[in-house]
Amino acid sequence: MFIRLATAISFLITLNWGIAIESFDHVATIMSLDNDDAKKGRELYAVHCSSCHGKDGDLALNPLARRFAKDELKFGSDPYSLWKTISYGNGLMFRWDAVLTSKERYQVAHFISELILKKNNPNQYFTPSDDYFAQLPAIAEADEKEQASKVQKVEAAPGMIDGTGGKNMVYGPFMQHGVAYGAIKDKNAEYIANVTEKAIIVDLPGKAVICYDAHRLSVSGLWQGKLANTDNTHHTSYKGEYCLRPGSSPSYTNIDSIGWSVGEPKAPKARDHYHYKGLYLDGNTVVLSYSVGSRDILESPGASEDGNVVWRNFKVGPGDKELFCLVTSGGSKATGGKLVQGEGGTIWLSLPPSKTPTSVSVAMGDSPLRTGEDDLEKHTKGGPRRWPQKVQTAVAPGKSVDGYALDQLTVPLANPWGSWMRTTAMDFFSDGRMAVSTLSGDVWIVSWSKDNPQALTWSRYATGLYEPLGLKIVDDTIYVRGRDRITRLHDLNDNGEADFYENFYEEPDEIGASYHAFIYDLQTDRSGNFYFSQSGYKSPLTGGVVKVSPDGKSAEFVGTDLRNPNGMGAGGPKDWVTITDNPSGKAVYNGFFLAKKGAKYGYENSRTVPMLVRLPASVDSSSGGQCWSHAKKWGPLSGTVIHTSYSRCAAFYCFIQDIEPYPNGFAVRFPFDLDSGAMRPRLHPIDNQVYITCHKGWDTTAPLDGVIYRFRHAGENMVGICDAAVTGSGIRLTFAADLDPASVKSSAFRAFRDDDSKKGPESPAYKLGKAYLIDPRTIEIDVPDIGKESLANRTDEKGNVSVEPPISLSYKLRSKNGTTFEQTIYATINSLPSKDG
């Protein structure tokens, strides 16, 4: 079944750039603010603002953030201007209108004004006048109209659900996630109490819900009602504050107990006697697969029609060891097995040694008793499609700009299940089809035909995954990096939908439940090893790059001391692995660098690896991933590294000069403004174009929730830069067309050292020497101080490396055919060749 919409830009959705104006009385609100509002504002500021602006507004932990107690406020210090900046963002400031209410934003502004500016920065303190209040409504209305034109709205066709905001999303029979059973006192804590971090929540008849702990192979909770409470999570907001909570008050909880024991009915301390293998789906039937001791076990939960009785059905493989399963603290009945009492009054199901498979059932609650007659094996062969509808969107072709075009592959922001299409990663099958993941846990298959390449068909392939931020296809099998594990997806009956969610690899210990404890990306090298990165910020995990063996059975770090590394790359002539990090104001910078075993990347310790490409915060304040363009089939930019900026919704092509002791990198921004935060680039195996998955969360200027772009070589002539390198005496730039010699002069070039920590006027000029042609397409620029850029001058006796801002080199030139062009290239210099090099 296909569902189509008809508009030029999207067959499935219409993006309307106009919404109703927010009804809010700014004047009355400002006039009503009092001391209690300032106190409330202080609490909100501590949670949302202090990490950048300092606890008391006097220390800019983010080097570009304003110090309210000292600095001039760039965007105005009156109550409304403060509110506007908090609401809509400005410059590198994130917008908070999706996180805080209008009143809360004024409370933060009131705290800044009354408790910081008035006392410590009186020149910035503003006292509203009658004239100010008289003009304010018209100003606010104009600003609201301007903002409304930038806000995404989805018009759903018949049969579609507007998925924006995720509140109407239909998830399916299960969800993998973290589940909190109690109040969360500190959402930023590395460890949060009363949380099942690797939960599998299963929807049952009668609105019954069972929550498994896959980390401990136990049941951590039972309730009736909604599958989960998604309020204030990543499922319903751009900056979710909490993990999931039970959909109603639980009737049973047992949060931290290991669920299986070998030899005695006693909770073991170790976890080495069992292994979670994955889960099967057959319609709405969920079957867990795991092993305990040497015995394989299938388990499927069920419930009575009224949901008052929940049971667990088991098929236990043969083995010579007696197993014990923790079932509940009371009210249980079993068939096919015996219940025994363990420590502390706990009840265990005894499974004696057996030479043949055994079927067992345990009912938790009163009668009726469920028997173990069902053969769980029959549910492990694949079942009917749960999401049979297919949705069609369109490709919106872009116009060529200097030989390259940007095509938009429209994402179905409205769809039959209200899936919130915040696209996070993608990769390609060998036949050219694409798999795309979303933050809310979906994987979609996207296909198009040679006969109609502008029509995209979207098919929902998998659901219920835990914040998948990485996806890789190996041998036409999809691997997804969620927060809890790498899941390998199998379509057992070839009907276009995943039936087995295999646990390919998972972290051996706790993973944290903080809203910020992300695990990112998924790449492979030529030997088949997998790579991902994990946050060391607000997380119990070590921030670093993790290398996983091709079979998923072993892992090691390839460098540590990362803060929030949202992006990687793998490939190139030397099979490099690249990594980014999100700046903290210490030794973490925008751009990317090489993953090296044993390296320290600068979050909490000194850096031991320089940047391969560093970018100013004005063009990239939070980086995404990288990929290599095709070495020969992408026009003049063949073989370049494509780098993405999540925060600034931009992409760059980068030239790498592979030279010892560490390569040099040069980045040029593509002349395109993207509509969402660029994160995951991939090279298509057939058309050889570069595709980028884009996503909207917090700390980005993105107007759209999800977009996929194709950066296409249009086959037209290019005149701009196509290579760069450091020489013994300066910088050499190569262009794709012959240059007009008359335009090549020293005055055509300007260079600056962009320092992210500098506030105020433009950075001082970086000294350049003579510029001259060495052939019709190549310019040499003398740089008198080029020797000072050497990595040797920035490395101490312990191997710690300091990082300089890039040299921002701008130029205005003319090609021989008369085309005038302007560009800026950002040069990161680490190594110098010999004078003859």
C-alpha positions in Angstrom: 0.0 0.0 0.0 1.4 3.4 -1.0 0.4 6.7 0.5 1.1 9.8 -1.6 0.8 13.5 -1.3 1.2 16.0 -4.1 3.2 19.1 -3.7 6.3 20.2 -5.6 8.7 19.9 -2.7 7.1 16.9 -0.9 4.7 14.3 -2.1 4.0 13.4 1.5 4.2 16.6 3.5 3.8 20.2 3.0 6.1 22.6 4.8 4.1 25.7 5.6 6.2 28.7 6.7 3.4 30.4 8.7 1.8 29.5 12.0 -0.5 31.2 14.4 1.0 34.0 16.5 1.7 33.1 20.1 -0.8 34.8 22.4 1.3 36.2 25.2 1.1 39.5 27.1 4.7 40.7 27.4 3.9 44.0 29.1 1.7 42.4 31.8 4.3 39.7 32.4 7.2 42.0 32.8 5.3 44.3 35.1 4.3 41.4 37.3 7.8 39.9 37.8 8.8 39.9 41.5 11.4 38.4 43.8 9.9 35.0 43.7 10.2 35.1 39.9 13.9 36.0 40.3 14.4 33.1 42.6 12.7 30.7 40.2 14.8 32.2 37.4 18.0 31.5 39.4 16.9 27.8 39.6 16.3 27.6 35.9 19.5 29.5 35.1 21.5 27.0 37.2 20.1 24.1 35.2 20.1 25.5 31.7 22.5 28.5 31.5 25.3 28.2 34.0 27.2 25.5 32.0 28.1 28.2 29.4 27.8 31.5 31.3 29.0 30.5 34.8 27.1 30.1 38.0 27.1 33.8 38.8 27.4 35.1 35.3 31.0 36.0 35.7 32.8 33.1 34.1 32.3 32.1 30.5 33.0 28.4 30.5 32.0 28.5 26.9 34.6 31.0 25.5 32.0 32.7 23.3 29.4 33.1 26.0 28.7 36.5 27.5 29.7 37.1 31.1 26.6 38.9 32.4 28.4 40.3 35.4 31.1 42.0 33.2 30.4 42.1 29.5 28.3 44.3 27.3 25.2 42.3 26.2 25.4 42.0 22.5 21.7 41.5 21.8 20.3 43.9 24.4 19.8 44.0 28.1 16.2 45.1 28.5 13.7 42.5 29.7 12.2 41.7 26.3 15.6 41.6 24.6 16.9 39.1 27.2 13.7 37.1 26.7 14.0 37.2 22.9 17.6 36.0 23.0 16.7 33.2 25.4 13.6 32.3 23.3 15.0 32.4 19.7 18.7 32.3 20.2 21.2 34.5 18.4 24.6 33.9 17.0 25.8 30.7 18.6 23.1 30.9 21.4 20.7 28.0 21.4 17.0 28.8 21.3 15.1 27.7 24.4 11.5 28.2 23.3 11.0 24.4 22.9 12.4 23.8 26.4 11.1 26.6 28.7 7.7 28.2 28.8 7.3 31.9 27.9 7.0 32.8 31.6 10.0 30.7 32.6 12.1 32.5 30.0 11.1 35.8 31.5 12.0 34.5 35.0 15.5 33.7 33.7 15.7 37.2 32.2 14.5 38.7 35.5 17.1 36.8 37.5 19.9 38.0 35.1 18.6 41.6 35.2 17.8 42.0 38.9 20.4 39.7 40.6 23.4 40.0 38.2 23.2 43.1 36.1 21.8 45.5 38.7 24.5 44.7 41.2 27.6 43.7 39.1 27.1 45.3 35.7 24.9 48.4 36.3 25.8 50.0 32.9 23.8 47.1 31.4 20.9 47.3 33.8 17.7 48.6 32.1 14.7 50.2 33.8 11.6 50.0 31.6 9.7 53.3 30.9 6.2 54.0 29.9 7.4 54.6 26.4 9.2 51.2 26.4 6.0 49.4 27.4 4.0 51.3 24.8 6.2 50.2 21.9 6.8 46.6 23.1 3.6 44.9 21.8 4.3 46.0 18.2 8.0 44.9 18.5 7.0 41.5 20.0 4.4 40.9 17.4 6.8 41.6 14.5 9.4 39.3 16.1 6.8 36.6 16.5 5.8 36.8 12.8 9.4 36.6 11.8 9.9 33.5 13.9 6.7 31.9 12.8 8.0 32.1 9.2 11.0 29.9 10.3 9.0 27.3 12.2 8.2 24.0 10.7 4.6 22.9 10.3 3.4 19.7 8.8 0.1 19.4 7.0 -0.9 15.8 7.3 -2.7 14.2 4.4 -5.6 11.7 5.0 -4.2 8.7 6.8 -1.2 10.6 8.1 -0.3 11.6 11.6 1.6 14.8 12.2 4.7 13.4 13.9 6.2 16.7 14.9 6.8 16.6 18.6 6.4 12.8 18.9 3.3 13.0 21.1 1.2 10.9 18.8 3.9 8.4 17.8 2.9 4.7 17.6 5.9 2.7 18.6 5.0 -0.9 18.2 5.0 -3.9 20.6 8.2 -3.0 22.5 10.7 -0.2 23.3 14.3 -0.5 24.3 15.3 2.5 26.6 16.2 3.6 30.1 13.3 3.6 32.5 13.2 5.6 35.8 11.0 4.2 38.6 11.5 7.1 41.0 12.0 10.9 41.1 15.2 12.0 39.3 16.9 14.5 41.6 19.7 15.3 39.3 19.2 14.7 35.6 22.9 15.4 34.9 24.2 12.8 37.3 26.4 10.0 35.9 24.5 7.5 37.9 20.8 7.9 38.6 19.1 5.7 41.2 16.1 3.5 40.6 16.7 3.2 36.9 16.7 0.2 34.6 19.3 1.5 32.1 18.9 -1.3 29.5 15.1 -1.8 29.6 12.9 -3.7 27.2 9.3 -2.6 27.6 6.7 -4.9 26.1 3.1 -4.0 25.4 0.7 -6.8 26.4 -3.1 -7.4 26.1 -5.4 -5.6 28.5 -3.0 -2.6 28.6 -0.6 -4.6 30.7 3.1 -3.7 30.4 6.1 -5.8 31.5 9.5 -4.2 31.7 12.6 -6.4 31.5 16.1 -5.5 32.5 18.3 -6.9 29.7 21.4 -6.1 31.7 20.3 -8.4 34.6 17.9 -10.7 32.7 15.1 -9.8 35.2 11.7 -8.2 35.3 12.1 -4.7 36.8 8.5 -3.6 36.7 4.8 -4.3 35.8 2.1 -1.8 35.2 -1.2 -1.2 33.3 -1.8 1.7 31.0 0.5 3.5 28.5 3.6 1.7 27.3 5.7 4.5 28.8 5.5 8.1 30.0 7.5 10.0 27.3 6.9 13.5 28.7 10.1 15.6 28.9 12.1 13.0 27.2 13.9 12.9 23.9 10.7 11.3 22.4 8.7 14.5 22.9 11.1 17.4 23.1 14.4 18.5 21.4 16.2 18.5 24.7 14.7 15.8 26.8 15.4 16.2 30.5 14.7 12.6 31.6 14.6 9.0 30.5 11.3 7.2 30.2 9.0 6.5 33.2 6.4 3.8 33.6 3.1 4.6 31.9 1.3 4.3 35.2 2.0 3.5 38.8 3.8 0.1 38.8 2.1 -2.9 40.6 5.5 -4.6 40.9 9.1 -3.4 40.9 12.4 -5.1 41.4 15.0 -2.8 39.9 18.5 -4.0 40.7 18.2 -7.8 41.1 19.9 -10.3 38.7 17.1 -12.5 37.4 18.9 -15.9 37.0 21.1 -18.1 39.1 22.8 -21.4 38.5 22.8 -24.1 41.2 20.9 -22.3 44.0 17.9 -19.9 44.4 20.1 -17.0 45.4 20.9 -13.7 43.7 24.4 -13.9 42.3 26.8 -11.0 42.4 28.5 -11.7 39.0 26.9 -11.5 35.6 29.1 -13.9 33.7 26.7 -16.9 33.7 24.2 -15.4 31.3 24.0 -13.6 28.0 21.2 -11.7 26.3 21.1 -12.6 22.6 18.2 -10.5 21.3 14.5 -10.5 20.6 12.2 -12.0 18.0 8.9 -10.4 16.7 5.9 -12.2 15.3 3.1 -9.7 14.9 2.7 -8.3 18.5 4.4 -11.3 20.1 7.8 -10.6 21.6 10.2 -13.5 22.3 13.4 -12.8 24.2 16.4 -15.1 23.5 19.2 -15.6 26.0 21.4 -18.2 27.6 22.0 -19.1 31.2 24.8 -21.4 32.1 25.0 -23.7 29.1 21.3 -23.7 28.4 19.5 -21.6 25.7 16.2 -20.0 26.7 13.3 -18.4 24.8 10.9 -16.3 26.8 7.7 -14.6 25.8 5.4 -12.6 28.1 1.6 -12.6 27.9 -1.4 -11.2 29.7 -5.1 -11.9 30.3 -7.7 -9.8 28.3 -8.2 -7.6 31.3 -4.5 -7.2 31.9 -4.8 -8.3 35.6 -2.7 -11.4 35.1 0.8 -11.4 33.4 2.7 -14.5 32.6 6.1 -15.5 31.4 6.4 -18.4 29.0 9.7 -20.2 28.7 11.2 -22.8 26.5 14.4 -24.0 28.2 17.0 -25.9 26.3 18.6 -29.1 27.6 21.5 -28.9 30.0 23.0 -30.6 33.0 22.8 -27.6 35.4 19.8 -26.6 37.5 18.7 -23.1 36.8 16.7 -20.7 39.0 14.7 -17.8 37.6 13.6 -14.9 39.9 9.9 -14.4 39.2 8.3 -12.2 41.9 8.0 -11.6 45.6 4.7 -13.4 45.9 1.4 -14.3 44.2 2.9 -16.6 41.5 1.8 -19.9 40.1 3.8 -22.2 37.8 3.2 -25.0 35.4 5.9 -27.3 34.0 8.2 -26.2 36.8 8.4 -25.8 40.6 8.5 -22.6 42.7 10.9 -22.4 45.6 11.7 -19.8 48.2 15.0 -18.1 48.2 16.7 -15.4 50.3 14.6 -12.7 51.7 11.3 -14.4 50.9 12.0 -14.2 47.1 10.4 -16.7 44.9 12.4 -18.6 42.3 11.3 -20.9 39.5 13.4 -24.1 39.6 14.4 -25.7 36.3 16.1 -29.0 36.9 18.6 -30.5 34.5 17.1 -32.0 31.4 18.1 -33.9 28.3 15.3 -32.4 26.3 13.8 -28.9 25.9 11.3 -28.0 28.6 8.2 -25.6 28.4 7.4 -23.7 31.6 5.0 -20.9 32.5 4.8 -18.6 35.5 1.7 -16.5 36.2 2.2 -13.4 38.3 -1.2 -12.6 39.9 -4.4 -14.6 40.6 -6.0 -17.2 38.4 -6.3 -18.2 35.6 -3.0 -20.0 35.3 -1.3 -19.8 31.9 0.2 -23.1 30.7 3.3 -23.5 28.7 1.7 -25.2 25.7 2.8 -22.6 23.1 5.8 -23.6 21.1 7.9 -20.4 21.3 10.0 -21.7 18.4 7.2 -20.9 15.9 7.6 -17.2 16.7 11.2 -17.1 15.7 10.7 -17.6 12.0 9.4 -14.1 11.1 5.9 -12.9 11.1 3.5 -10.6 9.1 4.4 -7.0 8.6 3.4 -4.6 11.3 3.9 -1.5 9.2 2.7 -2.5 5.7 2.0 1.0 4.4 4.7 2.6 2.2 5.0 6.3 2.0 6.2 8.2 -1.0 8.1 11.5 -1.0 10.1 13.4 -3.6 13.6 14.5 -4.4 13.9 18.3 -4.8 16.8 18.9 -7.2 19.1 21.8 -6.5 20.8 24.1 -8.9 24.5 23.9 -9.6 26.8 26.3 -7.7 30.3 26.2 -9.1 29.8 22.7 -10.4 28.0 21.1 -7.5 24.3 20.9 -6.6 22.5 20.2 -3.4 19.4 18.0 -3.8 16.9 17.5 -0.9 15.5 14.0 -0.3 12.3 14.8 1.5 11.7 13.1 4.8 8.1 12.0 5.6 7.6 14.3 8.6 4.0 13.2 8.6 3.4 9.4 8.3 0.8 6.8 9.3 2.4 6.2 12.7 3.2 9.7 13.8 6.9 8.8 13.9 9.0 11.8 14.7 11.4 11.9 11.8 14.5 13.4 13.4 16.9 11.5 11.1 20.1 10.6 12.8 22.1 8.3 10.5 22.0 6.3 7.3 23.9 4.0 5.0 23.4 2.1 1.7 22.7 -1.4 0.6 24.7 -2.8 -2.3 21.8 -2.2 -4.7 21.6 1.5 -3.8 18.7 1.5 -1.3 19.2 3.5 1.8 18.5 2.7 5.5 17.7 5.6 7.8 17.5 5.7 11.6 15.6 8.3 13.7 16.2 9.5 17.3 12.9 8.0 18.4 14.0 4.5 17.5 12.9 3.8 14.0 14.8 2.4 11.0 13.3 3.1 7.5 14.2 1.7 4.1 14.2 4.2 1.3 14.2 3.1 -2.3 13.9 4.7 -5.7 13.9 3.3 -9.3 15.9 4.1 -12.4 12.7 4.8 -14.2 11.5 7.4 -11.6 14.6 8.5 -9.6 12.7 11.6 -8.2 10.2 9.5 -6.3 11.3 8.1 -2.9 9.5 5.1 -1.3 9.8 5.0 2.5 9.1 1.7 4.3 9.2 1.3 8.1 11.6 -1.5 8.8 12.3 -1.5 12.6 11.1 0.3 15.7 11.7 0.5 19.4 15.5 1.1 19.4 17.1 3.2 22.0 18.3 6.5 20.6 20.1 5.1 17.5 22.7 7.7 16.5 24.7 5.4 14.2 23.9 3.0 11.4 26.1 0.9 9.2 25.3 -1.7 6.6 27.7 -4.6 6.3 27.1 -7.4 3.8 23.6 -5.9 3.2 22.8 -6.3 6.9 21.9 -3.3 9.1 23.8 -2.6 12.3 22.4 0.2 14.5 24.4 1.9 17.3 21.8 2.7 20.0 22.6 3.9 23.5 22.2 0.4 25.0 23.9 -1.8 22.3 24.8 -2.4 18.7 21.7 -4.2 17.3 22.0 -6.3 14.2 18.7 -6.4 12.4 17.5 -9.5 10.5 14.5 -9.9 8.2 13.9 -13.6 8.7 11.2 -14.1 6.1 12.3 -11.5 3.6 9.1 -9.4 3.8 10.8 -6.1 4.2 10.6 -5.8 8.0 13.0 -6.8 10.8 11.9 -9.9 12.8 15.1 -10.5 14.9 16.8 -7.7 16.8 20.1 -9.4 17.6 22.3 -8.1 20.4 25.6 -7.9 18.4 27.5 -5.9 21.0 26.8 -4.1 24.3 28.7 -2.3 27.0 29.6 -4.7 29.8 28.6 -2.3 32.6 26.2 0.5 33.4 25.6 3.1 30.6 24.0 5.9 32.5 20.5 7.4 32.2 21.3 11.1 31.9 19.7 12.8 29.0 23.2 13.6 27.8 24.9 10.2 28.1 24.9 9.6 24.3 26.7 7.0 22.3 27.4 8.1 18.7 27.9 7.0 15.1 29.0 3.7 13.7 31.8 3.1 11.2 33.9 0.2 9.9 37.4 -0.1 8.6 38.7 -2.3 5.8 39.3 -5.2 8.2 35.6 -5.2 9.3 36.2 -3.7 12.7 33.4 -1.4 14.0 34.0 2.0 15.6 31.8 4.3 17.6 32.3 7.1 20.1 30.8 7.7 23.5 30.3 10.7 25.7 32.4 11.3 28.8 30.1 14.2 29.9 27.3 13.5 32.3 27.9 9.8 31.7 29.6 6.9 33.7 31.3 5.8 30.5 34.8 6.8 29.5 34.6 9.3 26.7 36.5 7.8 23.8 36.6 6.0 20.5 35.7 2.3 20.8 36.9 -0.3 18.3 34.8 -3.5 18.2 36.0 -6.7 16.6 34.1 -7.9 13.4 32.4 -10.6 15.4 31.3 -8.2 18.2 33.0 -10.2 20.9 35.8 -7.9 22.0 36.4 -4.1 22.2 39.2 -1.7 23.0 39.7 2.1 23.2 41.3 4.0 20.3 41.9 7.1 22.4 40.1 8.5 25.3 39.3 11.8 27.1 36.4 12.9 24.8 33.6 15.1 26.0 30.7 14.8 23.6 31.9 13.3 20.3 28.9 13.6 17.9 30.6 12.3 14.7 33.2 10.1 13.2 34.6 9.1 9.8 36.4 6.1 8.4 38.2 5.6 5.1 40.6 7.3 2.7 43.8 5.9 1.2 45.2 4.9 4.6 41.9 3.7 6.2 41.9 6.5 8.8 39.4 6.9 11.5 38.5 10.5 12.3 36.7 11.8 15.3 35.1 15.1 16.4 34.2 16.5 19.9 31.9 19.2 21.2 33.8 22.1 22.7 33.9 22.7 26.4 36.1 25.8 26.6 39.2 23.7 27.6 41.3 21.9 25.0 38.3 20.7 22.9 37.7 22.4 19.5 35.5 22.3 16.5 36.6 20.2 13.5 38.1 16.7 13.5 41.3 14.8 14.2 42.7 11.3 13.9 41.8 8.5 16.3 45.0 7.1 17.8 45.4 4.3 20.3 46.5 5.6 23.6 45.7 9.2 22.7 44.2 11.8 25.1 41.8 14.1 23.3 41.7 17.1 25.7 38.5 17.1 27.6 39.8 16.7 31.2 43.5 16.2 30.5 46.1 17.7 28.2 45.8 16.8 24.5 48.3 14.4 22.9 46.7 14.6 19.4 46.5 17.8 17.3 43.5 18.8 15.2 43.6 17.7 11.6 41.0 20.3 10.7 40.1 23.0 13.2 37.3 25.5 12.5 36.2 28.8 14.1 33.0 28.6 16.1 31.5 31.2 13.8 31.3 28.5 11.1 31.1 25.3 13.2 30.5 25.3 16.9 29.4 21.6 17.2 30.7 19.1 14.6 29.2 16.1 13.0 30.9 13.2 11.1 33.1 12.9 8.1 33.4 10.7 5.0 35.7 10.5 2.0 34.3 11.5 -1.4 35.1 9.1 -4.3 38.7 9.1 -5.2 38.1 9.7 -8.9 34.4 10.0 -9.7 33.3 13.3 -7.9 34.8 15.9 -10.2 37.5 18.3 -9.1 36.7 17.6 -5.4 37.3 13.8 -5.8 39.1 12.4 -2.8 38.3 15.2 -0.4 37.1 14.7 3.1 33.5 15.9 3.7 33.0 17.3 7.2 29.7 18.3 8.7 28.6 21.0 11.2 25.6 20.0 13.3 25.3 23.4 15.0 25.7 25.6 11.9 23.8 23.4 9.4 26.7 23.4 7.0 29.1 21.0 5.2 32.7 21.5 4.3 35.1 19.9 1.8 38.6 19.4 3.2 41.9 18.8 1.5 44.4 16.7 3.5 48.1 17.0 3.1 49.5 13.7 4.4 52.8 14.7 5.8 54.9 13.7 8.8 54.7 14.0 11.7 51.0 14.9 11.4 48.9 15.8 8.4 47.7 19.3 7.6 44.0 20.1 6.8 42.3 22.7 4.8 38.5 23.2 4.9 36.2 25.2 2.6 32.5 25.6 3.4 30.1 24.5 0.7 28.0 27.5 -0.6 24.8 26.0 0.7 22.7 26.7 3.8 21.2 23.4 5.1 17.8 23.2 6.8 18.9 20.9 9.6 22.0 20.0 11.6 24.4 18.0 9.4 25.6 14.9 11.2 26.3 11.7 9.1 27.8 11.8 5.6 28.0 8.7 3.5 29.2 7.9 0.0 26.7 6.2 -2.3 28.1 2.9 -3.7 26.5 3.3 -7.1 26.0 7.0 -8.0 29.2 8.0 -6.1 27.6 11.1 -4.7 27.8 12.3 -1.1 24.6 12.0 1.1 24.2 13.7 4.4 21.7 12.9 7.1 20.6 16.0 9.1 18.9 16.2 12.5 17.4 18.9 14.7 18.0 18.9 18.4 19.3 21.6 20.7 22.3 23.8 20.0 21.6 24.1 16.3 20.2 26.7 14.0 18.1 24.1 12.2 14.5 24.9 11.2 13.6 21.3 10.1 13.5 18.2 12.2 15.0 15.9 9.6 16.5 16.3 6.1 18.6 14.1 3.9 20.7 15.9 1.3 22.6 14.7 -1.8 25.7 16.7 -2.6 26.0 16.0 -6.3 28.7 16.8 -8.8 26.6 18.4 -11.6 29.1 17.7 -14.3 29.6 21.4 -14.9 32.9 23.3 -14.8 34.2 24.5 -11.5 36.4 27.5 -11.0 36.9 27.5 -7.2 39.6 25.8 -5.1 40.2 22.1 -5.5 43.4 21.5 -3.5 45.7 23.1 -0.9 49.0 22.4 0.7 51.7 23.9 2.9 55.1 24.5 1.3 58.4 25.2 2.9 57.7 28.9 2.7 53.9 29.4 2.6 50.6 28.0 1.3 49.9 26.7 -2.2 46.3 26.8 -3.6 45.2 25.0 -6.7 42.0 25.9 -8.6 39.8 24.0 -10.9 40.0 26.6 -13.8 42.7 28.8 -15.3 43.0 32.1 -13.4 43.2 35.6 -14.8 46.8 36.5 -13.9 45.8 40.2 -13.4 43.6 39.1 -10.4 46.4 37.3 -8.7 48.0 39.9 -6.4 48.8 40.2 -2.8 45.9 42.6 -2.1 43.5 39.8 -3.2 44.3 37.8 -0.1 43.5 38.5 3.6 44.2 36.2 6.5 43.1 36.2 10.1 43.8 33.9 13.1 40.2 33.4 14.4 40.3 33.0 18.1 37.1 31.6 19.5 37.8 33.1 22.9 38.2 36.6 21.6 35.3 39.0 22.0 34.9 42.4 20.4 36.4 43.6 17.1 37.7 41.5 14.2 40.8 39.4 14.9 44.1 41.1 13.9 45.4 40.2 10.4 47.7 37.3 10.0 50.8 38.4 8.1 51.1 37.3 4.4 53.8 37.9 1.9 53.7 37.9 -1.9 51.2 36.0 -3.9 52.1 34.8 -7.4 51.1 32.2 -10.0 53.3 29.2 -10.5 51.1 27.7 -13.3 47.7 28.8 -14.7 45.8 27.2 -11.9 48.1 27.3 -8.9 49.0 30.2 -6.6 51.8 30.3 -4.1 51.4 32.6 -1.1 54.4 33.4 1.0 53.8 33.2 4.7 56.7 34.8 6.6 55.9 33.1 9.9 55.0 29.7 8.5 57.9 28.0 10.4 56.1 28.9 13.7 53.2 26.7 12.8 55.2 23.5 13.1 53.8 20.9 15.6 57.2 20.7 17.2 56.6 24.2 18.5 53.4 23.2 20.2 54.4 19.9 21.8 56.0 19.7 25.2 58.4 17.1 26.6 55.5 15.0 27.8 53.9 14.8 24.4 51.1 17.2 25.2 49.9 19.3 22.3 48.6 22.8 22.2 46.2 23.8 19.4 46.2 27.1 17.5 43.2 28.6 15.8 43.1 28.0 12.1 44.4 30.5 9.6 41.3 31.9 7.9 42.5 32.8 4.4 40.0 34.8 2.3 40.5 35.7 -1.4 38.7 37.3 -4.3 39.9 36.1 -7.7 38.8 36.0 -11.3 39.0 33.0 -13.6 40.4 33.4 -17.1 36.9 33.2 -18.6 35.9 36.3 -16.4 34.1 34.6 -13.5 34.8 36.4 -10.2 34.6 34.3 -7.1 35.2 34.7 -3.4 36.1 32.0 -0.9 37.6 31.4 2.5 39.8 28.4 3.3 40.6 27.5 6.9 44.1 26.1 7.2 45.2 23.9 10.1 49.0 23.6 9.9 50.9 20.9 11.8 53.8 20.0 9.7 56.1 21.7 7.2 57.9 20.1 4.2 61.4 20.9 3.4 62.1 24.2 1.5 62.2 22.1 -1.7 59.0 20.3 -0.9 
